[in-house]
Amino acid sequence: MNTFEPLILKKPHLSEKSTDLRSQNQYVFDVEINANKDTVKKAIENYYHVRVVKIRIMRTPSKPKNWMRKISHGQDKKKAIVTLKEGQKIELGA
């Protein structure tokens, strides 16, 4: 396994909506900001040994925050919604 691929995946994104998506065989992961669909697909298939059918990626820009009369921004975030082949699943432990 290539050591670069698991670094693309930060962690599983656990929320109420992502838990509901599991019933449709879809899983949500927080990924690196420079990740694209091909690298996310390779990383998930190699790390979890499953077959990926479809990937949707969304980027969330940071919101401005006021701190001591200065406006600052946090980091941008990126999520990937991964659809697996029918009959396969990922055990996330939650």
Buried (B, 14 or more C-beta within 10 A) or exposed (E): EEEEBEEBBBEBBEEEEBEEBBEEBBBBBBBBEEBBBEBBBBBBBEBBEBEBBEBEBEEEEEEEEEEEEEEEEEEEBBBBBBBBEEEEEBEBEE
